[in-house]
C-alpha cells in the first residue's frame, strides 16, 4: 500500500518517535545508565519502565500517545472516505472491522498459536487500541458537534472517577477502592473478561474491559487535535494552531494534576487524571512536531522516525514473531564480545535498534506498509 502523498508528516514522525522506545531504545538507555555508578537506580533508568501502581514515568506515555495519534488521524481518514463517496454504513463497518482485527492481532501477539488456551491472555495493547479507538471514532462519526463530544468526554472521565472512587470490588469488602486488589475494574474483569489476567495472581489486567472507557477519551483528545490542524490556513495559521495545541496541553495538565490529588495518576487503571496529564504530554509533543515539520517544513531530520511511524504495528508484531536478538548475536555477538560485559550490552542494544530499523527501512523502500 502506498502512503498518501498529503499525509501529515508530523503524525508519522511522532508515532515513530513514540514507537522507537518499544523498538529497543528504552533498553538501550537503561544499558547506558548501567555504565555509571548507581545507574540502575537513576531517574532516567526508572523512566524506561512502568510505574508499579500510582505515578507516572515516560514509559507510561508510550501507549496513550499512540492512541492519541490514532485519534489525530481519524478526521483526515474520515474526510477521505467521505470524499470517495463512502456511506456511513460502509464507514461504520470499516471501523468495526479494524477493531476486530486489532483485537485478533492482540490475541495472536499474546500466544494464540501456542494453543495453550487455559493460559491465554485475551486482553492486549492492540485490543485496547482497537476498542478505545472504535468507541471514539463512532462518537466522532455520530456526534458532529465538538462541544457535545467534549461534554461526553468529560462525562466519561467524571463518571469513571465517581465509580472507581466510591465503589470497591464486592469480593474485597473494606479494601481501598483505588488499590490493585480492591478496585472495581479488576472485579469486572474477573467476572466478564475471558482468558488469563496478568496481575495480582490473575485478579487484574491493565487492559481490561472497564478501563476502555477513559481510554476512549484519550483517542478523542487526538481527534480534537486532528480537527484543529485540518482547519484551512486562511482560517487559522499553523502558528496559531500550535498555540491552541499548547493551550490544550496546559489546560489538561492543570486539571489533571489537580484531579490527581483525589484520583491518582495510574496507567493500569487508566485513571481520569492519567488521561489528562498524559493528554497534556500528547498535545505538547504533537504541537512541537507539527510546528517544526508541517508548519516550518523542516522534514529531513525526522526521516528515521517516519520509517518507524509508517510501519508501527509491523515492528510491534515483528519483535514477537521474529527472533531479532538471534539475528543480532549472529552478526554482532563476536564484536560485542571484544568488550566488557557492560559495554557489550550497550553495543548489542544499539545494534538491535539498528537491525529493527533496517527491517522497517526495507519495507519502506518496497512500499510495504501494514495498515489495519
VOKEVO-495161 format. One record per residue (C-alpha): y, z, x negated; residue in three letters; residue number from 1. Coordinates in nm, 2 decimals, decimal comma, m for minus. Layout:
N
<mardo v="Y" w="Z" u="X" aa="ALA" i="NUM"/>
...
***
This chain:
372
<mardo v="0,00" w="0,00" u="0,00" aa="UNK" i="1"/>
<mardo v="0,34" w="m0,09" u="m0,14" aa="UNK" i="2"/>
<mardo v="0,62" w="0,15" u="m0,14" aa="UNK" i="3"/>
<mardo v="0,91" w="0,08" u="0,09" aa="UNK" i="4"/>
<mardo v="1,20" w="m0,07" u="m0,11" aa="UNK" i="5"/>
<mardo v="1,45" w="0,15" u="0,07" aa="UNK" i="6"/>
<mardo v="1,27" w="0,48" u="0,05" aa="UNK" i="7"/>
<mardo v="1,47" w="0,79" u="m0,05" aa="UNK" i="8"/>
<mardo v="1,43" w="0,81" u="m0,43" aa="UNK" i="9"/>
<mardo v="1,52" w="1,18" u="m0,44" aa="UNK" i="10"/>
<mardo v="1,24" w="1,26" u="m0,20" aa="UNK" i="11"/>
<mardo v="0,97" w="1,12" u="m0,42" aa="UNK" i="12"/>
<mardo v="1,12" w="1,27" u="m0,73" aa="UNK" i="13"/>
<mardo v="1,15" w="1,62" u="m0,58" aa="UNK" i="14"/>
<mardo v="0,80" w="1,60" u="m0,44" aa="UNK" i="15"/>
<mardo v="0,68" w="1,50" u="m0,79" aa="UNK" i="16"/>
<mardo v="0,87" w="1,79" u="m0,95" aa="UNK" i="17"/>
<mardo v="0,71" w="2,03" u="m0,70" aa="UNK" i="18"/>
<mardo v="0,36" w="1,89" u="m0,75" aa="UNK" i="19"/>
<mardo v="0,37" w="1,89" u="m1,13" aa="UNK" i="20"/>
<mardo v="0,32" w="2,27" u="m1,12" aa="UNK" i="21"/>
<mardo v="0,00" w="2,22" u="m0,93" aa="UNK" i="22"/>
<mardo v="m0,09" w="1,94" u="m1,17" aa="UNK" i="23"/>
<mardo v="m0,11" w="2,19" u="m1,46" aa="UNK" i="24"/>
<mardo v="0,24" w="2,27" u="m1,56" aa="UNK" i="25"/>
<mardo v="0,21" w="2,63" u="m1,43" aa="UNK" i="26"/>
<mardo v="m0,09" w="2,69" u="m1,65" aa="UNK" i="27"/>
<mardo v="0,09" w="2,53" u="m1,95" aa="UNK" i="28"/>
<mardo v="0,39" w="2,76" u="m1,90" aa="UNK" i="29"/>
<mardo v="0,16" w="3,06" u="m1,89" aa="UNK" i="30"/>
<mardo v="m0,02" w="2,95" u="m2,21" aa="UNK" i="31"/>
<mardo v="0,31" w="2,91" u="m2,38" aa="UNK" i="32"/>
<mardo v="0,41" w="3,26" u="m2,28" aa="UNK" i="33"/>
<mardo v="0,09" w="3,39" u="m2,43" aa="UNK" i="34"/>
<mardo v="0,21" w="3,27" u="m2,77" aa="UNK" i="35"/>
<mardo v="0,46" w="3,55" u="m2,77" aa="UNK" i="36"/>
<mardo v="0,41" w="3,93" u="m2,77" aa="UNK" i="37"/>
<mardo v="0,39" w="4,06" u="m2,42" aa="UNK" i="38"/>
<mardo v="0,39" w="3,71" u="m2,28" aa="UNK" i="39"/>
<mardo v="0,12" w="3,78" u="m2,03" aa="UNK" i="40"/>
<mardo v="0,35" w="4,04" u="m1,86" aa="UNK" i="41"/>
<mardo v="0,67" w="3,84" u="m1,89" aa="UNK" i="42"/>
<mardo v="0,88" w="3,74" u="m1,59" aa="UNK" i="43"/>
<mardo v="0,82" w="3,37" u="m1,65" aa="UNK" i="44"/>
<mardo v="0,44" w="3,41" u="m1,66" aa="UNK" i="45"/>
<mardo v="0,44" w="3,61" u="m1,34" aa="UNK" i="46"/>
<mardo v="0,64" w="3,33" u="m1,17" aa="UNK" i="47"/>
<mardo v="0,34" w="3,10" u="m1,22" aa="UNK" i="48"/>
<mardo v="0,11" w="3,29" u="m0,98" aa="UNK" i="49"/>
<mardo v="0,14" w="3,40" u="m0,62" aa="UNK" i="50"/>
<mardo v="0,28" w="3,74" u="m0,52" aa="UNK" i="51"/>
<mardo v="m0,01" w="3,97" u="m0,43" aa="UNK" i="52"/>
<mardo v="0,14" w="4,05" u="m0,09" aa="UNK" i="53"/>
<mardo v="0,51" w="4,11" u="m0,03" aa="UNK" i="54"/>
<mardo v="0,75" w="3,95" u="m0,27" aa="UNK" i="55"/>
<mardo v="0,83" w="3,60" u="m0,39" aa="UNK" i="56"/>
<mardo v="0,75" w="3,40" u="m0,70" aa="UNK" i="57"/>
<mardo v="0,82" w="3,04" u="m0,79" aa="UNK" i="58"/>
<mardo v="0,45" w="2,96" u="m0,72" aa="UNK" i="59"/>
<mardo v="0,51" w="3,07" u="m0,36" aa="UNK" i="60"/>
<mardo v="0,77" w="2,80" u="m0,32" aa="UNK" i="61"/>
<mardo v="0,54" w="2,50" u="m0,40" aa="UNK" i="62"/>
<mardo v="0,36" w="2,48" u="m0,07" aa="UNK" i="63"/>
<mardo v="0,66" w="2,53" u="0,16" aa="UNK" i="64"/>
<mardo v="0,87" w="2,28" u="m0,04" aa="UNK" i="65"/>
<mardo v="0,60" w="2,02" u="0,00" aa="UNK" i="66"/>
<mardo v="0,60" w="2,09" u="0,38" aa="UNK" i="67"/>
<mardo v="0,98" w="2,08" u="0,39" aa="UNK" i="68"/>
<mardo v="0,98" w="1,74" u="0,21" aa="UNK" i="69"/>
<mardo v="0,72" w="1,61" u="0,46" aa="UNK" i="70"/>
<mardo v="0,98" w="1,71" u="0,72" aa="UNK" i="71"/>
<mardo v="1,26" w="1,53" u="0,55" aa="UNK" i="72"/>
<mardo v="1,06" w="1,20" u="0,55" aa="UNK" i="73"/>
<mardo v="0,98" w="1,21" u="0,92" aa="UNK" i="74"/>
<mardo v="1,32" w="1,09" u="1,06" aa="UNK" i="75"/>
<mardo v="1,30" w="0,79" u="0,83" aa="UNK" i="76"/>
<mardo v="0,94" w="0,72" u="0,93" aa="UNK" i="77"/>
<mardo v="1,01" w="0,76" u="1,30" aa="UNK" i="78"/>
<mardo v="1,31" w="0,52" u="1,28" aa="UNK" i="79"/>
<mardo v="1,10" w="0,26" u="1,10" aa="UNK" i="80"/>
<mardo v="0,83" w="0,29" u="1,36" aa="UNK" i="81"/>
<mardo v="1,07" w="0,25" u="1,65" aa="UNK" i="82"/>
<mardo v="1,24" w="m0,04" u="1,48" aa="UNK" i="83"/>
<mardo v="0,89" w="m0,20" u="1,45" aa="UNK" i="84"/>
<mardo v="0,85" w="m0,17" u="1,83" aa="UNK" i="85"/>
<mardo v="0,60" w="0,12" u="1,83" aa="UNK" i="86"/>
<mardo v="0,58" w="0,30" u="2,17" aa="UNK" i="87"/>
<mardo v="0,60" w="0,68" u="2,20" aa="UNK" i="88"/>
<mardo v="0,23" w="0,69" u="2,28" aa="UNK" i="89"/>
<mardo v="0,14" w="0,50" u="1,96" aa="UNK" i="90"/>
<mardo v="0,37" w="0,73" u="1,76" aa="UNK" i="91"/>
<mardo v="0,21" w="1,04" u="1,90" aa="UNK" i="92"/>
<mardo v="m0,14" w="0,91" u="1,83" aa="UNK" i="93"/>
<mardo v="m0,04" w="0,84" u="1,47" aa="UNK" i="94"/>
<mardo v="0,10" w="1,19" u="1,44" aa="UNK" i="95"/>
<mardo v="m0,22" w="1,34" u="1,58" aa="UNK" i="96"/>
<mardo v="m0,44" w="1,12" u="1,36" aa="UNK" i="97"/>
<mardo v="m0,25" w="1,22" u="1,05" aa="UNK" i="98"/>
<mardo v="m0,30" w="1,59" u="1,13" aa="UNK" i="99"/>
<mardo v="m0,67" w="1,54" u="1,19" aa="UNK" i="100"/>
<mardo v="m0,72" w="1,35" u="0,87" aa="UNK" i="101"/>
<mardo v="m0,54" w="1,62" u="0,67" aa="UNK" i="102"/>
<mardo v="m0,75" w="1,89" u="0,83" aa="UNK" i="103"/>
<mardo v="m1,06" w="1,69" u="0,74" aa="UNK" i="104"/>
<mardo v="m0,95" w="1,64" u="0,39" aa="UNK" i="105"/>
<mardo v="m0,88" w="2,01" u="0,36" aa="UNK" i="106"/>
<mardo v="m1,23" w="2,09" u="0,46" aa="UNK" i="107"/>
<mardo v="m1,37" w="1,84" u="0,21" aa="UNK" i="108"/>
<mardo v="m1,15" w="2,00" u="m0,06" aa="UNK" i="109"/>
<mardo v="m1,30" w="2,34" u="0,03" aa="UNK" i="110"/>
<mardo v="m1,65" w="2,21" u="m0,04" aa="UNK" i="111"/>
<mardo v="m1,79" w="2,05" u="0,27" aa="UNK" i="112"/>
<mardo v="m2,03" w="1,83" u="0,07" aa="UNK" i="113"/>
<mardo v="m2,20" w="2,14" u="m0,08" aa="UNK" i="114"/>
<mardo v="m2,34" w="2,17" u="0,28" aa="UNK" i="115"/>
<mardo v="m2,31" w="2,55" u="0,25" aa="UNK" i="116"/>
<mardo v="m2,16" w="2,59" u="0,59" aa="UNK" i="117"/>
<mardo v="m2,21" w="2,97" u="0,60" aa="UNK" i="118"/>
<mardo v="m1,96" w="3,00" u="0,32" aa="UNK" i="119"/>
<mardo v="m1,73" w="2,70" u="0,41" aa="UNK" i="120"/>
<mardo v="m1,37" w="2,78" u="0,45" aa="UNK" i="121"/>
<mardo v="m1,21" w="2,57" u="0,73" aa="UNK" i="122"/>
<mardo v="m0,85" w="2,68" u="0,68" aa="UNK" i="123"/>
<mardo v="m0,68" w="2,50" u="0,40" aa="UNK" i="124"/>
<mardo v="m0,35" w="2,40" u="0,25" aa="UNK" i="125"/>
<mardo v="m0,39" w="2,04" u="0,37" aa="UNK" i="126"/>
<mardo v="m0,49" w="2,17" u="0,71" aa="UNK" i="127"/>
<mardo v="m0,17" w="2,38" u="0,73" aa="UNK" i="128"/>
<mardo v="0,04" w="2,08" u="0,63" aa="UNK" i="129"/>
<mardo v="m0,13" w="1,87" u="0,90" aa="UNK" i="130"/>
<mardo v="m0,09" w="2,12" u="1,18" aa="UNK" i="131"/>
<mardo v="0,26" w="2,25" u="1,10" aa="UNK" i="132"/>
<mardo v="0,40" w="1,90" u="1,03" aa="UNK" i="133"/>
<mardo v="0,24" w="1,78" u="1,35" aa="UNK" i="134"/>
<mardo v="0,40" w="2,06" u="1,55" aa="UNK" i="135"/>
<mardo v="0,74" w="1,99" u="1,40" aa="UNK" i="136"/>
<mardo v="0,70" w="1,61" u="1,44" aa="UNK" i="137"/>
<mardo v="0,61" w="1,64" u="1,81" aa="UNK" i="138"/>
<mardo v="0,90" w="1,87" u="1,87" aa="UNK" i="139"/>
<mardo v="1,14" w="1,63" u="1,69" aa="UNK" i="140"/>
<mardo v="1,00" w="1,34" u="1,90" aa="UNK" i="141"/>
<mardo v="1,03" w="1,50" u="2,24" aa="UNK" i="142"/>
<mardo v="1,34" w="1,73" u="2,19" aa="UNK" i="143"/>
<mardo v="1,61" w="1,49" u="2,09" aa="UNK" i="144"/>
<mardo v="1,90" w="1,74" u="2,05" aa="UNK" i="145"/>
<mardo v="1,92" w="1,90" u="1,71" aa="UNK" i="146"/>
<mardo v="2,08" w="2,21" u="1,87" aa="UNK" i="147"/>
<mardo v="1,78" w="2,25" u="2,10" aa="UNK" i="148"/>
<mardo v="1,54" w="2,21" u="1,81" aa="UNK" i="149"/>
<mardo v="1,74" w="2,47" u="1,63" aa="UNK" i="150"/>
<mardo v="1,71" w="2,71" u="1,92" aa="UNK" i="151"/>
<mardo v="1,34" w="2,65" u="1,94" aa="UNK" i="152"/>
<mardo v="1,30" w="2,71" u="1,56" aa="UNK" i="153"/>
<mardo v="1,50" w="3,04" u="1,59" aa="UNK" i="154"/>
<mardo v="1,29" w="3,14" u="1,89" aa="UNK" i="155"/>
<mardo v="0,97" w="3,08" u="1,69" aa="UNK" i="156"/>
<mardo v="1,09" w="3,29" u="1,40" aa="UNK" i="157"/>
<mardo v="1,21" w="3,58" u="1,62" aa="UNK" i="158"/>
<mardo v="0,90" w="3,58" u="1,84" aa="UNK" i="159"/>
<mardo v="0,68" w="3,58" u="1,53" aa="UNK" i="160"/>
<mardo v="0,87" w="3,87" u="1,38" aa="UNK" i="161"/>
<mardo v="0,85" w="4,07" u="1,71" aa="UNK" i="162"/>
<mardo v="0,48" w="4,01" u="1,74" aa="UNK" i="163"/>
<mardo v="0,39" w="4,10" u="1,38" aa="UNK" i="164"/>
<mardo v="0,63" w="4,39" u="1,36" aa="UNK" i="165"/>
<mardo v="0,52" w="4,57" u="1,67" aa="UNK" i="166"/>
<mardo v="0,16" w="4,46" u="1,73" aa="UNK" i="167"/>
<mardo v="m0,11" w="4,57" u="1,49" aa="UNK" i="168"/>
<mardo v="m0,46" w="4,45" u="1,47" aa="UNK" i="169"/>
<mardo v="m0,65" w="4,61" u="1,77" aa="UNK" i="170"/>
<mardo v="m0,95" w="4,67" u="1,54" aa="UNK" i="171"/>
<mardo v="m0,74" w="4,87" u="1,29" aa="UNK" i="172"/>
<mardo v="m0,57" w="5,13" u="1,51" aa="UNK" i="173"/>
<mardo v="m0,29" w="5,33" u="1,33" aa="UNK" i="174"/>
<mardo v="m0,26" w="5,08" u="1,05" aa="UNK" i="175"/>
<mardo v="0,06" w="4,92" u="0,92" aa="UNK" i="176"/>
<mardo v="0,11" w="4,60" u="1,13" aa="UNK" i="177"/>
<mardo v="0,25" w="4,43" u="0,82" aa="UNK" i="178"/>
<mardo v="m0,03" w="4,52" u="0,59" aa="UNK" i="179"/>
<mardo v="m0,32" w="4,28" u="0,49" aa="UNK" i="180"/>
<mardo v="m0,57" w="4,49" u="0,68" aa="UNK" i="181"/>
<mardo v="m0,36" w="4,57" u="0,98" aa="UNK" i="182"/>
<mardo v="m0,17" w="4,25" u="1,07" aa="UNK" i="183"/>
<mardo v="m0,24" w="4,06" u="1,40" aa="UNK" i="184"/>
<mardo v="m0,26" w="3,73" u="1,21" aa="UNK" i="185"/>
<mardo v="m0,58" w="3,83" u="1,04" aa="UNK" i="186"/>
<mardo v="m0,72" w="3,97" u="1,37" aa="UNK" i="187"/>
<mardo v="m0,66" w="3,64" u="1,54" aa="UNK" i="188"/>
<mardo v="m0,84" w="3,46" u="1,26" aa="UNK" i="189"/>
<mardo v="m1,13" w="3,70" u="1,27" aa="UNK" i="190"/>
<mardo v="m1,19" w="3,61" u="1,63" aa="UNK" i="191"/>
<mardo v="m1,09" w="3,25" u="1,65" aa="UNK" i="192"/>
<mardo v="m1,09" w="3,08" u="1,31" aa="UNK" i="193"/>
<mardo v="m1,42" w="2,91" u="1,23" aa="UNK" i="194"/>
<mardo v="m1,55" w="2,93" u="0,87" aa="UNK" i="195"/>
<mardo v="m1,50" w="3,18" u="0,60" aa="UNK" i="196"/>
<mardo v="m1,18" w="3,39" u="0,55" aa="UNK" i="197"/>
<mardo v="m1,09" w="3,44" u="0,18" aa="UNK" i="198"/>
<mardo v="m0,91" w="3,77" u="0,16" aa="UNK" i="199"/>
<mardo v="m0,98" w="4,14" u="0,23" aa="UNK" i="200"/>
<mardo v="m1,36" w="4,09" u="0,24" aa="UNK" i="201"/>
<mardo v="m1,34" w="3,80" u="0,48" aa="UNK" i="202"/>
<mardo v="m1,09" w="3,96" u="0,72" aa="UNK" i="203"/>
<mardo v="m0,78" w="3,75" u="0,64" aa="UNK" i="204"/>
<mardo v="m0,68" w="3,39" u="0,55" aa="UNK" i="205"/>
<mardo v="m0,33" w="3,29" u="0,43" aa="UNK" i="206"/>
<mardo v="m0,36" w="2,95" u="0,60" aa="UNK" i="207"/>
<mardo v="m0,48" w="3,09" u="0,93" aa="UNK" i="208"/>
<mardo v="m0,40" w="3,00" u="1,29" aa="UNK" i="209"/>
<mardo v="m0,11" w="3,22" u="1,40" aa="UNK" i="210"/>
<mardo v="0,09" w="3,17" u="1,08" aa="UNK" i="211"/>
<mardo v="0,11" w="2,80" u="1,16" aa="UNK" i="212"/>
<mardo v="0,39" w="2,88" u="1,40" aa="UNK" i="213"/>
<mardo v="0,65" w="2,98" u="1,14" aa="UNK" i="214"/>
<mardo v="0,52" w="2,70" u="0,91" aa="UNK" i="215"/>
<mardo v="0,63" w="2,46" u="1,19" aa="UNK" i="216"/>
<mardo v="0,99" w="2,58" u="1,12" aa="UNK" i="217"/>
<mardo v="0,95" w="2,51" u="0,75" aa="UNK" i="218"/>
<mardo v="0,88" w="2,15" u="0,84" aa="UNK" i="219"/>
<mardo v="1,17" w="2,15" u="1,10" aa="UNK" i="220"/>
<mardo v="1,41" w="2,26" u="0,83" aa="UNK" i="221"/>
<mardo v="1,32" w="1,95" u="0,64" aa="UNK" i="222"/>
<mardo v="1,37" w="1,73" u="0,94" aa="UNK" i="223"/>
<mardo v="1,72" w="1,88" u="0,99" aa="UNK" i="224"/>
<mardo v="1,79" w="1,77" u="0,62" aa="UNK" i="225"/>
<mardo v="1,64" w="1,42" u="0,69" aa="UNK" i="226"/>
<mardo v="1,87" w="1,38" u="0,99" aa="UNK" i="227"/>
<mardo v="2,17" w="1,47" u="0,78" aa="UNK" i="228"/>
<mardo v="2,10" w="1,23" u="0,49" aa="UNK" i="229"/>
<mardo v="2,02" w="0,95" u="0,73" aa="UNK" i="230"/>
<mardo v="2,38" w="0,95" u="0,87" aa="UNK" i="231"/>
<mardo v="2,58" w="0,64" u="0,77" aa="UNK" i="232"/>
<mardo v="2,80" w="0,67" u="0,47" aa="UNK" i="233"/>
<mardo v="3,11" w="0,58" u="0,67" aa="UNK" i="234"/>
<mardo v="3,04" w="0,88" u="0,90" aa="UNK" i="235"/>
<mardo v="2,96" w="1,13" u="0,62" aa="UNK" i="236"/>
<mardo v="2,97" w="1,06" u="0,25" aa="UNK" i="237"/>
<mardo v="2,69" w="1,15" u="0,02" aa="UNK" i="238"/>
<mardo v="2,90" w="1,42" u="m0,15" aa="UNK" i="239"/>
<mardo v="2,97" w="1,58" u="0,19" aa="UNK" i="240"/>
<mardo v="2,61" w="1,56" u="0,29" aa="UNK" i="241"/>
<mardo v="2,53" w="1,75" u="m0,03" aa="UNK" i="242"/>
<mardo v="2,78" w="2,02" u="0,06" aa="UNK" i="243"/>
<mardo v="2,62" w="2,06" u="0,40" aa="UNK" i="244"/>
<mardo v="2,28" w="2,09" u="0,24" aa="UNK" i="245"/>
<mardo v="2,41" w="2,36" u="0,01" aa="UNK" i="246"/>
<mardo v="2,58" w="2,53" u="0,31" aa="UNK" i="247"/>
<mardo v="2,25" w="2,53" u="0,49" aa="UNK" i="248"/>
<mardo v="2,09" w="2,69" u="0,18" aa="UNK" i="249"/>
<mardo v="2,35" w="2,96" u="0,17" aa="UNK" i="250"/>
<mardo v="2,30" w="3,05" u="0,54" aa="UNK" i="251"/>
<mardo v="1,92" w="3,05" u="0,51" aa="UNK" i="252"/>
<mardo v="1,94" w="3,27" u="0,20" aa="UNK" i="253"/>
<mardo v="2,18" w="3,52" u="0,36" aa="UNK" i="254"/>
<mardo v="1,99" w="3,55" u="0,69" aa="UNK" i="255"/>
<mardo v="1,65" w="3,56" u="0,52" aa="UNK" i="256"/>
<mardo v="1,74" w="3,83" u="0,27" aa="UNK" i="257"/>
<mardo v="1,90" w="4,04" u="0,55" aa="UNK" i="258"/>
<mardo v="1,59" w="3,99" u="0,77" aa="UNK" i="259"/>
<mardo v="1,36" w="4,08" u="0,48" aa="UNK" i="260"/>
<mardo v="1,48" w="4,44" u="0,50" aa="UNK" i="261"/>
<mardo v="1,27" w="4,48" u="0,81" aa="UNK" i="262"/>
<mardo v="1,03" w="4,18" u="0,78" aa="UNK" i="263"/>
<mardo v="0,94" w="4,15" u="0,41" aa="UNK" i="264"/>
<mardo v="0,92" w="3,81" u="0,24" aa="UNK" i="265"/>
<mardo v="0,55" w="3,73" u="0,25" aa="UNK" i="266"/>
<mardo v="0,39" w="3,39" u="0,19" aa="UNK" i="267"/>
<mardo v="0,04" w="3,50" u="0,31" aa="UNK" i="268"/>
<mardo v="0,19" w="3,59" u="0,64" aa="UNK" i="269"/>
<mardo v="0,45" w="3,31" u="0,62" aa="UNK" i="270"/>
<mardo v="0,69" w="3,57" u="0,75" aa="UNK" i="271"/>
<mardo v="1,02" w="3,46" u="0,91" aa="UNK" i="272"/>
<mardo v="1,22" w="3,59" u="0,61" aa="UNK" i="273"/>
<mardo v="0,99" w="3,39" u="0,38" aa="UNK" i="274"/>
<mardo v="1,06" w="3,07" u="0,58" aa="UNK" i="275"/>
<mardo v="1,44" w="3,12" u="0,55" aa="UNK" i="276"/>
<mardo v="1,46" w="3,24" u="0,19" aa="UNK" i="277"/>
<mardo v="1,23" w="2,96" u="0,07" aa="UNK" i="278"/>
<mardo v="1,41" w="2,73" u="0,30" aa="UNK" i="279"/>
<mardo v="1,72" w="2,81" u="0,10" aa="UNK" i="280"/>
<mardo v="1,54" w="2,71" u="m0,22" aa="UNK" i="281"/>
<mardo v="1,43" w="2,39" u="m0,05" aa="UNK" i="282"/>
<mardo v="1,78" w="2,29" u="0,07" aa="UNK" i="283"/>
<mardo v="1,93" w="2,37" u="m0,26" aa="UNK" i="284"/>
<mardo v="1,67" w="2,18" u="m0,46" aa="UNK" i="285"/>
<mardo v="1,69" w="1,88" u="m0,23" aa="UNK" i="286"/>
<mardo v="2,07" w="1,89" u="m0,25" aa="UNK" i="287"/>
<mardo v="2,06" w="1,87" u="m0,63" aa="UNK" i="288"/>
<mardo v="1,80" w="1,59" u="m0,64" aa="UNK" i="289"/>
<mardo v="1,97" w="1,40" u="m0,36" aa="UNK" i="290"/>
<mardo v="2,32" w="1,42" u="m0,52" aa="UNK" i="291"/>
<mardo v="2,21" w="1,32" u="m0,87" aa="UNK" i="292"/>
<mardo v="1,96" w="1,05" u="m0,78" aa="UNK" i="293"/>
<mardo v="2,08" w="0,90" u="m0,45" aa="UNK" i="294"/>
<mardo v="2,45" w="0,97" u="m0,45" aa="UNK" i="295"/>
<mardo v="2,53" w="0,93" u="m0,82" aa="UNK" i="296"/>
<mardo v="2,25" w="0,68" u="m0,88" aa="UNK" i="297"/>
<mardo v="2,10" w="0,85" u="m1,19" aa="UNK" i="298"/>
<mardo v="1,74" w="0,74" u="m1,14" aa="UNK" i="299"/>
<mardo v="1,58" w="0,66" u="m1,47" aa="UNK" i="300"/>
<mardo v="1,53" w="1,02" u="m1,58" aa="UNK" i="301"/>
<mardo v="1,32" w="1,11" u="m1,27" aa="UNK" i="302"/>
<mardo v="1,06" w="0,83" u="m1,31" aa="UNK" i="303"/>
<mardo v="0,78" w="1,07" u="m1,43" aa="UNK" i="304"/>
<mardo v="0,84" w="1,28" u="m1,12" aa="UNK" i="305"/>
<mardo v="0,84" w="0,97" u="m0,90" aa="UNK" i="306"/>
<mardo v="0,49" w="0,87" u="m1,03" aa="UNK" i="307"/>
<mardo v="0,36" w="1,21" u="m0,92" aa="UNK" i="308"/>
<mardo v="0,55" w="1,22" u="m0,60" aa="UNK" i="309"/>
<mardo v="0,43" w="0,89" u="m0,46" aa="UNK" i="310"/>
<mardo v="0,07" w="1,00" u="m0,50" aa="UNK" i="311"/>
<mardo v="0,09" w="1,37" u="m0,45" aa="UNK" i="312"/>
<mardo v="m0,21" w="1,41" u="m0,22" aa="UNK" i="313"/>
<mardo v="m0,41" w="1,19" u="m0,47" aa="UNK" i="314"/>
<mardo v="m0,36" w="1,43" u="m0,76" aa="UNK" i="315"/>
<mardo v="m0,42" w="1,73" u="m0,54" aa="UNK" i="316"/>
<mardo v="m0,76" w="1,60" u="m0,43" aa="UNK" i="317"/>
<mardo v="m0,84" w="1,43" u="m0,77" aa="UNK" i="318"/>
<mardo v="m0,83" w="1,76" u="m0,96" aa="UNK" i="319"/>
<mardo v="m1,10" w="1,89" u="m0,72" aa="UNK" i="320"/>
<mardo v="m1,32" w="1,58" u="m0,74" aa="UNK" i="321"/>
<mardo v="m1,29" w="1,46" u="m1,09" aa="UNK" i="322"/>
<mardo v="m1,36" w="1,68" u="m1,40" aa="UNK" i="323"/>
<mardo v="m1,03" w="1,63" u="m1,58" aa="UNK" i="324"/>
<mardo v="m1,10" w="1,92" u="m1,81" aa="UNK" i="325"/>
<mardo v="m1,41" w="1,74" u="m1,93" aa="UNK" i="326"/>
<mardo v="m1,21" w="1,43" u="m1,99" aa="UNK" i="327"/>
<mardo v="m0,95" w="1,64" u="m2,17" aa="UNK" i="328"/>
<mardo v="m1,20" w="1,80" u="m2,40" aa="UNK" i="329"/>
<mardo v="m1,37" w="1,47" u="m2,48" aa="UNK" i="330"/>
<mardo v="m1,05" w="1,32" u="m2,61" aa="UNK" i="331"/>
<mardo v="m0,85" w="1,62" u="m2,74" aa="UNK" i="332"/>
<mardo v="m1,10" w="1,90" u="m2,79" aa="UNK" i="333"/>
<mardo v="m1,16" w="1,82" u="m3,15" aa="UNK" i="334"/>
<mardo v="m0,79" w="1,80" u="m3,23" aa="UNK" i="335"/>
<mardo v="m0,72" w="2,13" u="m3,04" aa="UNK" i="336"/>
<mardo v="m1,00" w="2,29" u="m3,24" aa="UNK" i="337"/>
<mardo v="m0,80" w="2,25" u="m3,56" aa="UNK" i="338"/>
<mardo v="m0,56" w="2,52" u="m3,45" aa="UNK" i="339"/>
<mardo v="m0,57" w="2,88" u="m3,35" aa="UNK" i="340"/>
<mardo v="m0,72" w="2,96" u="m3,00" aa="UNK" i="341"/>
<mardo v="m0,37" w="3,04" u="m2,86" aa="UNK" i="342"/>
<mardo v="m0,22" w="2,71" u="m2,98" aa="UNK" i="343"/>
<mardo v="m0,53" w="2,52" u="m2,88" aa="UNK" i="344"/>
<mardo v="m0,49" w="2,64" u="m2,52" aa="UNK" i="345"/>
<mardo v="m0,13" w="2,51" u="m2,52" aa="UNK" i="346"/>
<mardo v="m0,24" w="2,17" u="m2,66" aa="UNK" i="347"/>
<mardo v="m0,52" w="2,13" u="m2,41" aa="UNK" i="348"/>
<mardo v="m0,29" w="2,24" u="m2,12" aa="UNK" i="349"/>
<mardo v="m0,04" w="1,98" u="m2,24" aa="UNK" i="350"/>
<mardo v="m0,29" w="1,70" u="m2,26" aa="UNK" i="351"/>
<mardo v="m0,44" w="1,80" u="m1,92" aa="UNK" i="352"/>
<mardo v="m0,10" w="1,73" u="m1,77" aa="UNK" i="353"/>
<mardo v="m0,07" w="1,41" u="m1,97" aa="UNK" i="354"/>
<mardo v="m0,41" w="1,28" u="m1,86" aa="UNK" i="355"/>
<mardo v="m0,34" w="1,36" u="m1,49" aa="UNK" i="356"/>
<mardo v="m0,01" w="1,18" u="m1,51" aa="UNK" i="357"/>
<mardo v="m0,16" w="0,88" u="m1,68" aa="UNK" i="358"/>
<mardo v="m0,41" w="0,85" u="m1,40" aa="UNK" i="359"/>
<mardo v="m0,13" w="0,85" u="m1,15" aa="UNK" i="360"/>
<mardo v="0,07" w="0,60" u="m1,36" aa="UNK" i="361"/>
<mardo v="m0,24" w="0,37" u="m1,35" aa="UNK" i="362"/>
<mardo v="m0,24" w="0,39" u="m0,97" aa="UNK" i="363"/>
<mardo v="0,14" w="0,34" u="m0,96" aa="UNK" i="364"/>
<mardo v="0,11" w="0,02" u="m1,17" aa="UNK" i="365"/>
<mardo v="m0,16" w="m0,11" u="m0,94" aa="UNK" i="366"/>
<mardo v="0,04" w="m0,01" u="m0,64" aa="UNK" i="367"/>
<mardo v="m0,23" w="0,21" u="m0,51" aa="UNK" i="368"/>
<mardo v="m0,09" w="0,50" u="m0,30" aa="UNK" i="369"/>
<mardo v="m0,29" w="0,74" u="m0,09" aa="UNK" i="370"/>
<mardo v="m0,09" w="0,78" u="0,23" aa="UNK" i="371"/>
<mardo v="m0,21" w="0,98" u="0,53" aa="UNK" i="372"/>
***
